[in-house]
Amino acid sequence: MGGDEQDGQMEEGAPAQPAPWEFVLPEETATEDLGLFLSEFLMPGDVVALSGGLGGGKTTLARAIIRELAGDARLEVPSPTFTLIQPYAARDGRPIVHADLYRLRDPDELVELGFDEMAEGAITLVEWPDRMPPRGGPVLTVDLSLRAEFGPEARLARIDGAGGMRARLDRARAVRRLLDRSGWDIAERTLMQGDASSRAYERLTKPDGTSAVLMIAPPRPDGPPVRDGKPYSAIVHLAESVHAFVALDRGLRALGFSAPKIYGEDLTEGLLILEDLGSEPVVEGGAPRPERYAEAVRVLAKLHANPLPPVLPVAEGIEHRLPPYDMEALLFEAELMPEWYAPAIRNVSLSAEARAAFVDLWRAALRGAIPDRPTWTLRDYHSPNLIWLPERDGLERVGLIDFQDAVMGHPAYDVASLLQDARVDSSAEFELRLLGLYARERRGRDPAFDVGAFATAYALLAAQRATKILGIFARLDRRDGKPGYLAHLPRIEGYLARNLAHPALAGLRAWHADHLPGLVAPAPEP
């Protein structure tokens, strides 16, 4: 497979545009294989523009794509030369539209046929797309031409994309290359449930049942500047590439923890093939399983007792530096609550003075959570990211799968993340019992461990984390159209009220009593 030089002259100083992907399809089965590949990354709203002369293989390719999307290798997919438009349904219910516009006399006919309504939200495959009015959105262009010099059935394929499609095409090619060289090319790929991030995951299953997880985490582009010319991700120190995951993964495994083995990697494209740790949870029915939570607490106590470096190797000549979980990041995260939660959930418009007082109070409070010896703060150490591995021994029974946003911070943060999980009901009594377990484990490994200072930092960082999550979940609803996270708000509100009762948060408790009284627990009766 190869490419050609980009036609035409480029404006001096303009970024080079990638050349279309060109290669020879030696026979019809190769065209069908191409259809299977393209179907892997097509999404609702995409248009596949199939060009080429008569007999070029457009319908063969469209048929292969439709059959793969529908999950039916025997599905009858005739050429829509006479009907012009033929609808189908994918295996997950998504609509598919196959159109052949060769006989189209006038674009107005498409309106009469209801093409726009059928294509909205569908994966649309269009033969003879030059007869269709220009369309926006992602478009994959495929040109097929007979090339007898390469064989009697050979075709030359020329593929490109617009509207974000080219990046998806290039990533899909990188995935295929990684699967091939890592020995996972014959595995069946199944989309796994994602999270609130931009990452995607697929479970890879070989014919013998062996499985792995494909992590697709392309480099994070900088968002718009939100403060002092810096984007949100830079202020709060979110990982911008897969390098952070690789570094922490190898660092955790070197310490004897059960992070997944890495079977294959493409650091440039942000692709990893990881050991499949399974899906057995540490919770049951929305509540912690005490023995599993106890082991998760012991994992943190062991981790935090070690002096941990802020710089870790990624690959030959590449290192990752864990950023500090500094005051700027902690304050900016806390501000998400007055910015998003207060107006969207509580219908409260805070004055500039109230918001400034909020920040000042948090700045003063968080001075009590500056660690004497910063440690790895994994940041998302909670039930969705902990896998129980009963076939292993001791602390290795706790599998760790999400730590790419790790920073150098206070050990109390991850303990709070576990014991005040946004998705899990955890009583104050259970929380206190496991805090006691953490303190005993830490003292057993580090006799100088200061329980009182840790308890204060725990209350402060648990309150900061609850405050941040209230803002993030409100933002996921209002900005990103993900209302499912709102179901967790009452639980997080309860955690925040619990934390605000600590004396170190007296000033913030008074602020909430004045501006958001629903987040303050009622004072006990005398």
C-alpha positions as CSV (number, residue, x, y, z in Angstrom):
1,M,0.0,0.0,0.0
2,G,1.3,3.5,-0.7
3,G,0.4,7.0,-1.5
4,D,1.1,9.7,-4.1
5,E,2.2,13.3,-4.0
6,Q,-0.4,15.9,-3.3
7,D,-1.5,17.6,-6.5
8,G,-1.3,21.3,-6.9
9,Q,0.8,24.0,-5.3
10,M,0.6,24.8,-1.6
11,E,0.6,28.3,-0.2
12,E,3.9,29.0,1.4
13,G,3.9,28.4,5.1
14,A,0.6,26.4,5.0
15,P,0.6,23.0,6.8
16,A,1.1,20.0,4.6
17,Q,-2.1,18.1,3.9
18,P,-1.8,14.3,4.0
19,A,-2.1,12.6,0.7
20,P,-5.0,10.3,0.0
21,W,-4.6,6.7,0.9
22,E,-4.0,4.7,-2.3
23,F,-3.6,0.9,-2.7
24,V,-4.5,-1.9,-5.1
25,L,-7.4,-4.3,-4.4
26,P,-6.3,-7.5,-6.3
27,E,-9.7,-9.2,-6.3
28,E,-13.3,-8.9,-5.1
29,T,-12.6,-10.4,-1.7
30,A,-10.1,-7.6,-1.1
31,T,-12.9,-5.1,-1.8
32,E,-15.1,-6.9,0.7
33,D,-12.3,-6.8,3.3
34,L,-12.0,-3.1,2.8
35,G,-15.7,-2.8,3.6
36,L,-15.2,-4.6,6.8
37,F,-12.3,-2.3,7.7
38,L,-14.2,0.9,6.9
39,S,-17.3,-0.2,8.9
40,E,-15.1,-0.2,12.1
41,F,-15.1,3.5,12.4
42,L,-18.3,4.7,10.7
43,M,-20.7,6.6,13.0
44,P,-24.3,8.0,12.7
45,G,-24.2,11.2,10.5
46,D,-21.3,10.0,8.4
47,V,-21.5,10.0,4.6
48,V,-19.5,7.5,2.5
49,A,-19.2,8.9,-1.0
50,L,-18.5,6.1,-3.4
51,S,-17.1,7.2,-6.8
52,G,-15.8,5.4,-9.8
53,G,-16.9,4.1,-13.2
54,L,-19.4,1.4,-14.0
55,G,-18.1,-2.0,-12.7
56,G,-15.6,-0.3,-10.4
57,G,-16.9,-2.2,-7.3
58,K,-18.9,0.5,-5.5
59,T,-21.9,-1.7,-4.8
60,T,-19.6,-4.6,-3.8
61,L,-18.0,-2.3,-1.2
62,A,-21.3,-0.8,0.0
63,R,-22.7,-4.3,0.3
64,A,-19.8,-5.4,2.5
65,I,-20.1,-2.4,4.7
66,I,-23.9,-2.8,5.2
67,R,-23.6,-6.5,5.9
68,E,-21.0,-5.9,8.6
69,L,-22.9,-3.0,10.2
70,A,-26.1,-5.2,10.2
71,G,-24.2,-8.2,11.6
72,D,-25.7,-10.4,8.8
73,A,-23.2,-11.9,6.2
74,R,-26.2,-13.2,4.1
75,L,-28.2,-10.0,4.1
76,E,-29.6,-9.3,0.6
77,V,-28.2,-5.9,-0.5
78,P,-29.2,-5.2,-4.1
79,S,-28.0,-2.2,-6.0
80,P,-30.5,0.6,-5.5
81,T,-30.1,1.7,-9.1
82,F,-33.9,1.7,-9.7
83,T,-35.2,2.5,-6.2
84,L,-32.5,5.1,-5.8
85,I,-32.6,4.8,-2.0
86,Q,-32.7,1.7,0.2
87,P,-32.8,1.8,4.0
88,Y,-31.4,-0.8,6.4
89,A,-30.8,-1.1,10.1
90,A,-27.5,-1.8,11.9
91,R,-27.2,-4.5,14.5
92,D,-27.5,-1.8,17.2
93,G,-30.5,-0.2,15.6
94,R,-28.7,2.6,13.9
95,P,-30.2,3.5,10.5
96,I,-28.2,2.9,7.3
97,V,-29.1,4.4,4.0
98,H,-27.7,3.1,0.6
99,A,-28.3,5.5,-2.3
100,D,-27.4,5.1,-6.0
101,L,-27.8,8.4,-7.8
102,Y,-26.8,7.3,-11.3
103,R,-30.4,7.7,-12.6
104,L,-31.1,10.9,-10.6
105,R,-32.3,13.6,-13.1
106,D,-32.5,16.5,-10.7
107,P,-31.4,17.1,-7.1
108,D,-35.0,18.0,-6.3
109,E,-35.9,14.4,-6.7
110,L,-33.9,13.7,-3.5
111,V,-36.2,16.1,-1.6
112,E,-39.3,14.3,-3.0
113,L,-37.8,10.9,-1.9
114,G,-37.2,12.2,1.6
115,F,-33.5,11.6,1.4
116,D,-32.5,14.3,3.9
117,E,-34.9,12.9,6.5
118,M,-33.7,9.4,6.0
119,A,-30.1,10.3,6.1
120,E,-30.3,12.4,9.2
121,G,-28.5,10.5,12.0
122,A,-27.8,7.6,9.6
123,I,-24.7,6.1,8.1
124,T,-25.3,7.0,4.5
125,L,-23.5,5.3,1.6
126,V,-23.9,7.2,-1.7
127,E,-22.9,5.9,-5.2
128,W,-22.4,8.6,-7.8
129,P,-22.2,11.3,-5.1
130,D,-21.3,14.0,-7.6
131,R,-25.0,14.2,-8.3
132,M,-25.8,15.0,-4.7
133,P,-25.9,18.6,-3.4
134,P,-22.9,19.5,-1.1
135,R,-23.3,18.2,2.4
136,G,-21.6,19.2,5.7
137,G,-20.4,16.9,8.4
138,P,-18.0,13.9,8.2
139,V,-17.5,12.6,4.6
140,L,-15.4,9.6,3.7
141,T,-14.6,9.6,0.0
142,V,-13.8,6.3,-1.8
143,D,-12.8,6.2,-5.4
144,L,-12.6,2.8,-7.1
145,S,-11.2,2.3,-10.6
146,L,-10.5,-0.8,-12.7
147,R,-6.7,-1.3,-13.2
148,A,-6.1,-4.2,-15.6
149,E,-2.3,-3.8,-15.4
150,F,-2.5,-5.2,-11.9
151,G,-4.8,-8.2,-12.8
152,P,-8.1,-8.9,-14.4
153,E,-10.1,-8.1,-11.3
154,A,-7.8,-5.5,-9.8
155,R,-9.0,-2.1,-8.7
156,L,-7.2,1.0,-7.4
157,A,-8.7,2.4,-4.2
158,R,-8.2,6.1,-3.4
159,I,-9.6,7.0,0.1
160,D,-9.7,10.4,1.9
161,G,-11.9,12.2,4.3
162,A,-13.3,15.6,5.4
163,G,-15.0,17.0,8.4
164,G,-12.8,15.0,10.9
165,M,-13.1,11.8,8.9
166,R,-9.5,11.8,7.8
167,A,-8.3,11.7,11.4
168,R,-10.6,8.7,12.1
169,L,-9.3,7.0,9.0
170,D,-5.7,7.4,9.9
171,R,-6.4,6.2,13.5
172,A,-8.2,3.2,12.2
173,R,-5.2,2.3,10.0
174,A,-2.9,2.8,13.0
175,V,-5.1,0.4,15.1
176,R,-4.9,-2.2,12.3
177,R,-1.1,-2.0,12.2
178,L,-0.9,-2.3,16.0
179,L,-3.2,-5.3,16.1
180,D,-1.2,-7.0,13.3
181,R,2.2,-6.6,14.8
182,S,0.9,-7.5,18.3
183,G,-0.8,-10.7,17.3
184,W,-4.3,-9.5,17.9
185,D,-5.4,-9.1,14.2
186,I,-7.7,-12.1,14.4
187,A,-9.5,-11.0,17.5
188,E,-13.1,-10.0,17.5
189,R,-13.6,-6.3,18.6
190,T,-16.4,-5.3,20.9
191,L,-17.0,-1.8,22.0
192,M,-16.9,-1.4,25.7
193,Q,-18.8,1.2,27.7
194,G,-16.8,4.4,27.9
195,D,-16.5,7.1,30.6
196,A,-16.8,10.8,30.8
197,S,-13.6,11.3,29.0
198,S,-12.7,11.3,25.2
199,R,-11.1,7.9,25.5
200,A,-12.6,4.8,23.9
201,Y,-12.2,1.1,24.8
202,E,-12.7,-2.2,22.9
203,R,-12.5,-5.7,24.2
204,L,-10.4,-7.9,21.9
205,T,-11.3,-11.6,21.9
206,K,-9.3,-14.3,20.1
207,P,-11.0,-17.5,18.8
208,D,-9.6,-19.4,21.8
209,G,-11.2,-17.0,24.2
210,T,-8.1,-15.1,25.2
211,S,-9.0,-11.4,25.6
212,A,-7.3,-8.0,25.9
213,V,-8.5,-4.4,25.9
214,L,-7.7,-1.9,23.2
215,M,-7.4,1.6,24.6
216,I,-7.9,4.4,22.1
217,A,-6.7,7.7,23.6
218,P,-5.4,10.1,20.9
219,P,-3.4,13.1,22.0
220,R,-5.7,15.6,23.6
221,P,-5.8,18.9,21.7
222,D,-5.7,22.0,23.7
223,G,-9.1,23.5,24.3
224,P,-9.8,27.2,24.3
225,P,-8.0,29.3,26.9
226,V,-10.0,29.8,30.0
227,R,-7.6,31.7,32.3
228,D,-4.3,33.4,31.9
229,G,-4.1,32.1,28.3
230,K,-4.2,28.4,29.5
231,P,-6.8,25.8,28.6
232,Y,-8.7,23.9,31.3
233,S,-6.6,20.7,30.9
234,A,-3.4,22.5,31.5
235,I,-4.6,24.3,34.6
236,V,-5.9,21.2,36.3
237,H,-3.1,19.0,34.9
238,L,-5.0,16.4,32.8
239,A,-2.9,14.1,30.7
240,E,-2.5,15.2,27.1
241,S,-1.2,11.9,25.7
242,V,-1.0,8.2,26.5
243,H,2.6,8.6,27.8
244,A,1.2,9.3,31.3
245,F,-0.7,6.1,31.4
246,V,2.3,4.0,30.2
247,A,4.6,5.7,32.7
248,L,2.3,5.1,35.7
249,D,1.3,1.6,34.5
250,R,4.9,0.5,34.5
251,G,5.7,2.3,37.7
252,L,2.8,0.7,39.6
253,R,3.7,-2.8,38.2
254,A,7.3,-2.3,39.4
255,L,6.0,-1.8,42.9
256,G,4.0,-5.0,42.7
257,F,0.5,-3.6,42.1
258,S,-1.9,-5.1,39.6
259,A,-1.9,-2.5,36.8
260,P,-2.5,-4.1,33.4
261,K,0.4,-5.5,31.3
262,I,0.9,-3.7,28.1
263,Y,0.9,-6.1,25.1
264,G,1.3,-3.5,22.4
265,E,1.6,0.3,22.0
266,D,1.6,3.1,19.5
267,L,2.5,6.2,21.5
268,T,2.2,8.6,18.7
269,E,-1.4,7.6,17.9
270,G,-2.4,7.0,21.6
271,L,-3.1,3.3,21.2
272,L,-2.5,0.6,23.8
273,I,-3.3,-3.1,23.9
274,L,-3.7,-3.9,27.6
275,E,-4.2,-7.0,29.7
276,D,-7.9,-7.6,30.3
277,L,-8.3,-7.6,34.1
278,G,-12.0,-8.5,33.8
279,S,-15.0,-6.7,35.2
280,E,-15.6,-8.1,38.7
281,P,-16.4,-5.1,40.9
282,V,-15.5,-4.1,44.4
283,V,-19.1,-3.1,45.0
284,E,-22.4,-5.0,45.1
285,G,-25.9,-3.5,44.7
286,G,-24.4,0.1,44.8
287,A,-22.7,-0.6,48.2
288,P,-19.1,-1.3,49.0
289,R,-18.0,-4.9,49.6
290,P,-16.2,-4.4,52.9
291,E,-13.4,-7.0,52.4
292,R,-12.6,-5.6,48.9
293,Y,-12.7,-2.0,50.0
294,A,-10.3,-2.9,52.9
295,E,-7.8,-4.3,50.4
296,A,-8.2,-1.2,48.3
297,V,-7.4,0.9,51.4
298,R,-4.3,-1.3,52.1
299,V,-3.1,-0.7,48.5
300,L,-3.1,3.0,49.1
301,A,-1.4,2.7,52.5
302,K,1.4,0.6,50.9
303,L,1.7,3.0,47.9
304,H,1.8,6.1,50.1
305,A,4.5,4.6,52.4
306,N,6.9,4.5,49.5
307,P,9.0,7.5,48.5
308,L,7.8,7.9,44.9
309,P,9.6,9.8,42.1
310,P,7.9,12.6,40.1
311,V,9.6,11.5,36.9
312,L,9.0,8.1,35.3
313,P,10.3,6.5,32.1
314,V,7.9,5.9,29.2
315,A,10.2,4.5,26.4
316,E,13.8,4.9,25.3
317,G,14.6,8.6,25.6
318,I,11.1,9.5,26.7
319,E,10.1,10.5,30.3
320,H,6.9,11.6,31.9
321,R,6.9,14.1,34.8
322,L,3.9,14.0,37.1
323,P,2.7,17.6,37.6
324,P,2.1,18.9,41.2
325,Y,-1.5,19.0,42.3
326,D,-1.0,22.7,43.1
327,M,-3.1,25.4,44.6
328,E,-4.1,26.7,41.2
329,A,-5.5,23.4,40.1
330,L,-7.4,22.7,43.3
331,L,-8.9,26.2,43.3
332,F,-9.9,26.1,39.7
333,E,-11.6,22.7,40.1
334,A,-13.5,24.0,43.2
335,E,-14.7,27.0,41.1
336,L,-16.6,24.6,38.9
337,M,-19.3,24.5,41.5
338,P,-20.3,28.2,41.5
339,E,-19.8,28.3,37.8
340,W,-21.9,25.3,36.8
341,Y,-23.7,23.7,39.7
342,A,-25.1,26.8,41.5
343,P,-26.9,28.3,38.4
344,A,-27.8,25.0,36.7
345,I,-28.9,22.9,39.6
346,R,-29.7,25.4,42.4
347,N,-30.8,28.2,40.2
348,V,-28.6,30.5,42.2
349,S,-26.7,33.4,40.5
350,L,-23.8,34.3,42.7
351,S,-22.4,37.8,42.9
352,A,-18.8,38.6,42.0
353,E,-18.2,39.3,45.7
354,A,-19.7,35.9,46.8
355,R,-17.5,34.1,44.2
356,A,-14.4,35.9,45.3
357,A,-15.1,35.1,49.0
358,F,-15.6,31.4,48.0
359,V,-12.1,31.3,46.3
360,D,-10.4,33.2,49.2
361,L,-11.9,30.7,51.8
362,W,-10.8,27.7,49.7
363,R,-7.3,29.1,49.3
364,A,-7.0,29.6,53.1
365,A,-8.5,26.1,53.8
366,L,-6.3,24.2,51.4
367,R,-3.1,25.4,53.0
368,G,-3.9,22.7,55.5
369,A,-3.6,20.1,52.8
370,I,-0.1,20.8,51.6
371,P,1.8,17.5,51.8
372,D,5.1,17.2,53.6
373,R,6.1,14.6,51.0
374,P,4.0,14.6,47.9
375,T,3.0,11.1,46.6
376,W,1.4,9.7,43.5
377,T,-2.2,10.8,43.5
378,L,-4.0,8.6,41.0
379,R,-7.0,10.9,41.1
380,D,-9.7,8.5,39.9
381,Y,-9.2,5.8,42.6
382,H,-12.8,4.7,43.0
383,S,-15.1,1.8,42.3
384,P,-15.5,2.0,38.5
385,N,-11.7,1.9,38.1
386,L,-11.0,-1.0,40.6
387,I,-11.3,-4.6,39.4
388,W,-11.4,-7.5,41.9
389,L,-9.0,-10.3,40.9
390,P,-9.9,-13.3,43.2
391,E,-7.3,-15.6,41.5
392,R,-4.5,-13.4,42.8
393,D,-3.0,-13.1,46.3
394,G,-3.0,-10.3,48.8
395,L,-3.0,-6.7,47.5
396,E,-2.6,-8.0,44.0
397,R,-6.3,-8.8,44.1
398,V,-7.0,-5.1,43.5
399,G,-6.7,-4.3,39.8
400,L,-6.0,-0.7,38.8
401,I,-7.1,0.6,35.4
402,D,-7.4,4.4,35.4
403,F,-4.5,6.6,36.5
404,Q,-3.3,8.6,33.5
405,D,-4.2,11.9,35.2
406,A,-2.0,11.1,38.2
407,V,-0.3,14.0,39.9
408,M,2.1,14.6,42.8
409,G,-0.3,15.4,45.7
410,H,-1.5,14.6,49.2
411,P,-2.1,10.9,50.0
412,A,-5.5,11.8,51.5
413,Y,-7.0,12.7,48.1
414,D,-7.2,9.1,46.8
415,V,-8.4,7.8,50.1
416,A,-11.3,10.3,49.9
417,S,-11.9,9.4,46.3
418,L,-12.4,5.8,47.3
419,L,-14.4,6.3,50.5
420,Q,-16.6,9.1,49.1
421,D,-17.3,7.5,45.7
422,A,-19.9,9.5,43.7
423,R,-21.6,6.2,42.6
424,V,-21.5,4.3,45.9
425,D,-23.5,4.7,49.1
426,S,-20.9,4.8,52.0
427,S,-22.1,5.5,55.5
428,A,-20.1,7.8,57.9
429,E,-19.5,4.8,60.1
430,F,-18.0,2.7,57.3
431,E,-15.9,5.6,56.1
432,L,-14.5,6.2,59.6
433,R,-13.7,2.5,60.0
434,L,-11.7,2.3,56.8
435,L,-10.0,5.6,57.7
436,G,-8.9,3.9,60.9
437,L,-7.6,0.9,58.8
438,Y,-5.6,3.2,56.6
439,A,-4.0,5.0,59.6
440,R,-3.0,1.6,61.2
441,E,-1.6,0.4,57.9
442,R,0.4,3.6,57.3
443,R,1.7,3.6,60.9
444,G,2.8,0.0,60.5
445,R,4.9,1.0,57.5
446,D,5.8,4.5,58.6
447,P,5.9,5.1,62.4
448,A,6.2,8.9,61.9
449,F,2.8,9.1,60.1
450,D,0.8,12.0,61.6
451,V,-2.8,10.8,62.0
452,G,-4.2,14.2,63.0
453,A,-2.8,16.1,60.1
454,F,-3.9,13.4,57.7
455,A,-7.5,13.5,59.1
456,T,-7.6,17.3,58.6
457,A,-6.2,17.0,55.0
458,Y,-8.7,14.2,54.3
459,A,-11.7,16.5,55.3
460,L,-10.4,19.4,53.2
461,L,-9.6,17.3,50.1
462,A,-12.8,15.3,50.4
463,A,-14.8,18.6,50.4
464,Q,-12.8,19.9,47.5
465,R,-13.4,16.8,45.5
466,A,-17.1,16.8,46.2
467,T,-17.3,20.5,45.3
468,K,-15.5,19.8,42.0
469,I,-17.6,16.8,41.1
470,L,-20.9,18.8,41.7
471,G,-19.6,21.3,39.1
472,I,-18.3,18.6,36.6
473,F,-21.6,16.6,36.7
474,A,-23.6,19.8,36.2
475,R,-21.3,20.7,33.3
476,L,-21.6,17.2,31.7
477,D,-25.4,17.7,31.8
478,R,-25.7,21.3,30.5
479,R,-22.7,21.6,28.2
480,D,-22.2,18.0,27.0
481,G,-25.7,16.6,27.0
482,K,-24.9,13.8,29.5
483,P,-27.7,14.0,32.1
484,G,-27.1,10.5,33.5
485,Y,-24.5,11.9,36.0
486,L,-27.2,14.0,37.7
487,A,-28.5,10.9,39.4
488,H,-25.4,11.0,41.6
489,L,-25.8,14.6,42.8
490,P,-27.8,13.8,46.0
491,R,-25.0,11.4,47.2
492,I,-22.2,13.9,46.5
493,E,-24.2,16.7,48.2
494,G,-24.5,14.5,51.3
495,Y,-20.7,13.9,51.3
496,L,-20.1,17.6,51.0
497,A,-22.4,18.4,53.9
498,R,-20.6,15.7,55.9
499,N,-17.2,17.2,55.1
500,L,-18.2,20.8,55.9
501,A,-18.9,19.8,59.5
502,H,-15.1,19.6,60.1
503,P,-13.7,22.6,62.0
504,A,-11.1,23.3,59.4
505,L,-13.9,24.1,57.0
506,A,-15.9,26.4,59.3
507,G,-15.5,29.4,57.0
508,L,-16.7,27.5,54.0
509,R,-19.6,26.0,56.0
510,A,-20.7,29.6,56.8
511,W,-20.4,30.6,53.2
512,H,-22.6,27.7,52.1
513,A,-25.1,28.5,54.8
514,D,-25.5,32.0,53.3
515,H,-25.4,31.1,49.6
516,L,-26.2,27.4,49.1
517,P,-27.9,26.4,52.4
518,G,-29.0,23.1,51.0
519,L,-25.4,21.8,51.1
520,V,-25.0,22.3,54.8
521,A,-26.1,19.6,57.2
522,P,-28.4,20.9,59.9
523,A,-26.8,21.6,63.2
524,P,-27.4,18.9,65.9
525,E,-30.1,19.7,68.4
526,P,-28.9,20.6,71.9
